[in-house]
Amino acid sequence: MSQVQQLNEQLAAAARSFQEETGTSLLDKGVTIATEIVDGCDYAGVSIVHRKGVIDTPAASNPTVQRLDELQFALQEGPCFDAITSGDTVRSADLANDPRWPRWGPSVVAELGIASMLSFQLFTTQETLGALNLYSRRPDAFDSDDIDSGLHLAAHLAVAIAESRTTEQLTTAIASRTVIGRAEGILMERFDLQPAQAFAVLTRISQHNNIRLHLVAAELVKTRTLPGTEK
């Protein structure tokens, strides 16, 4: 089997394995596979963009990665930060002397011993999810083949992350709708209300107390008491 065929099989296996994972286990799987199939990769991490532009690294193959990324996000410079904000694949063969990151580069080389880096934006057609980041202790550790491998892996991982988020959101929505329905039933029985009237009561309590509707419903189901009312 040629090296190209072997790599293609590894990427296909990675894509299938992503379907079996969700949440942080999915991100951990992506990190593990990156260190296995990309030559020169000593460490790997997945950074995620949250609401209001907050970025963190919930999955890393080594604690060093956490420190590397914390400095990037604090200084707002570095390959990961650029990959997320620009959408480009970012490679640096010599972090110590790369003029793009005059503060971050020399400091991480001196403090953490990382010499080169490769970052891929994780994205779908609808949103930017984060970045897959590969680190090496050797200068100029990543070549064009590594970029191709990383791009394919990042594409599979991004789709899996997006699908996982959709599934989690759907599950949360169903759970919320279920608890709201149970709360409506309690009010209907207690006060002889119609469904629309019971829902209106929950909505009014939610707005008056500035509490999310599903939390009002959950409180009623749990305690049989509405927030902001006398027990």
Buried (B, 14 or more C-beta within 10 A) or exposed (E): EEEEEEBBEBBEEBBEBBEEBBEEEBBBBBBBBBBEBBEBBBBBBBBBBEEEEEBEBBBBBBEBBBBBBEBBBEBEBBBBBBBBBEEEBBBBBEBBEBEEBEEBBBBBBEEBEBBBBBBBBBBBEEEBBBBBBBBBBEBEBBEEBBBBBBBBBBBBBBBBBBBBBEEEEEEEEEEBEEBBBEBBEBBBEEEEBEEEEBBBBBEEBBEEBEBEBBBBBBBBBEEEEBBEEEE
